[in-house]
């Protein structure tokens, strides 16, 4: 269970690592990496680090809403 502070920290972020994005979205890392690899979910590459903007994650999730 997340604490209130941990929930607020996520709202303050602009982008997160793929593992954190999967946790936030309630998805497995494999599912998230497939979306990245296919280009469905845009990401940023800064040096060796890949980041996913939270607005892109939200838009991607909304596009898959039933």
C-alpha positions in Angstrom: 0.0 0.0 0.0 1.4 3.4 -1.0 1.7 6.2 1.5 0.2 9.6 0.9 3.7 11.0 0.4 4.6 8.4 -2.2 1.4 9.2 -4.2 2.2 12.9 -4.1 5.8 12.2 -5.3 4.5 10.5 -8.5 2.3 13.6 -9.3 5.3 15.8 -9.0 7.3 13.8 -11.6 7.3 14.5 -15.3 8.9 11.2 -16.5 9.7 7.9 -15.0 11.7 4.8 -15.8 9.9 1.9 -17.6 9.8 -0.2 -14.5 8.2 2.6 -12.5 5.8 3.3 -15.4 4.7 -0.3 -15.4 4.1 -0.2 -11.6 2.1 3.1 -11.9 0.0 1.7 -14.7 -0.5 -1.7 -13.0 1.0 -3.5 -15.9 3.8 -6.0 -16.2 7.2 -4.7 -17.4 7.0 -7.0 -20.4 3.8 -5.4 -21.6 5.2 -2.0 -21.2 8.4 -2.9 -23.1 6.4 -4.3 -25.9 4.5 -1.0 -26.3 7.9 0.8 -26.2 9.4 -1.5 -28.8 6.4 -1.2 -31.2 6.4 2.6 -30.9 2.9 2.7 -29.4 4.2 4.3 -26.2 6.7 7.1 -26.9 9.8 7.5 -24.6 12.9 9.6 -24.2 16.4 8.4 -24.3 18.9 10.4 -22.3 22.3 8.8 -22.4 21.7 5.2 -21.4 18.5 6.0 -19.5 15.0 5.6 -21.0 12.2 7.7 -19.6 8.5 7.7 -20.2 6.6 11.0 -19.8 3.7 10.5 -17.5 1.4 12.4 -19.9 2.4 10.0 -22.7 1.7 7.0 -20.4 -1.7 8.5 -19.5 -2.5 9.1 -23.2 -1.5 5.5 -24.1 -3.6 4.0 -21.4 -6.6 6.2 -22.4 -6.2 5.0 -26.0 -6.7 1.4 -24.8 -9.7 2.1 -22.7 -12.7 -0.1 -23.4 
